[in-house]
Amino acid sequence: GKRKRLNTSVLYDSDESQDSDILVRKVFAKRHCIMDEDENSQEQQPDKTCPTENVSTNRKQKMFAKLKELARQRATRRSCSSENCEDSNGEEEIEEEPLCHLPFTPTESSEADNDSMKDFIVEEEDDDDNIEHEISENQPQQKELNTSNSELLAHYVPHLSRCDHYVHFKRIVKAFLINAIDDTFLSSLYDGTRQKQYAQDMLLSLHYLDDRFIQPRLENLISTSRWKDRYKERVDCYPDVRIIMKNPKNMSCHACGLNRYCKFDVLLSGKLYNSSTLEADDFMSDDKQVLKVGVVCADRTRVYHNLKHFKYKLYVDCSSITESDGFVDEPVKDTVERLFSQLEDSGWIQKRYNDLEDCMNDADSFQEEK
């Protein structure tokens, strides 16, 4: 390449135009140099490489060859019994040990591992009885490991732990018993005042009941109906309902607005309450609503209302239990634990959980029939 650039300069010097500008000659010289570099890119490529890269590649090759030699020496070391042989091998290993920290290529590392590990691999043939015995011994250990992992997950990350539905329900019953004695307990849960673990577990179960059990089914019941917003708001506000069959009448249904033979009266009553703290409002507590609906809207109202107000009805039942127990001079925690154990032993909690499952099944089956 250098010779070609010198030849081009000679050609320009022997040009007839002696008065031509030097800049023009330099531009043409550069252009010919670029063309020479494109044509002879393969010849100039080794010149552009960094000398450190060549050194590193040569060093890797030497290192790989020495590692192969060390692997062979380790294989023959076991058969060597003289102390002189061991001393010579030890010196070579000490000298070449720092080279092991240099990076390998995948092919080099795999070949080195195969060569170095050939003499250390022992093939054994196990009988079926031994395998079955090992499996039977490992199964209890695996079960203990799984239980310990689940307990740790439930303790440190309660939102990600899988909890049984009945466990959530028992937490909710215990929270309602506490709030029936101390009416500020639920409000302190939702505003974040209580930060202890038992309180956080109860709050998680309350959200689980609302967000997983009740609310999705209510939305499905509404999405597949023609209910008016006014009728839905009335059903949401009144916790008590009675559906009575009357003489059929051809009229516009108060729920969906379609002309039907409406033969059911829906009687709505009860106090308005807060859906979170379950605190009742005494304003217009004696207000009642009577609405005329058809057969389909009457069935949908029954299923929707039972699921919508199940949590409030459960709290009212827990409050009545604490009131019937009377005033006992003992801490709130002891009272709640005593009442909770009585309800659990008598099967009352299981019965109310079955009622919740029936309400959810009615909502699901109603959707399937529709």
PyMOL commands that set and color helices and strands:
alter all, ss='L'
color gray80, all
select helices_A, chain A and resi 2-13+22-39+41-48+51-77+83-101+106-120+128-156+165-181+185-190+197-223+229-237+295-308+310-325+332-346+348-369
alter helices_A, ss='H'
color red, helices_A
select strands_A, chain A and resi 240-252+259-269+272-273+280-281+289-293
alter strands_A, ss='S'
color yellow, strands_A
deselect
rebuild
show_as cartoon
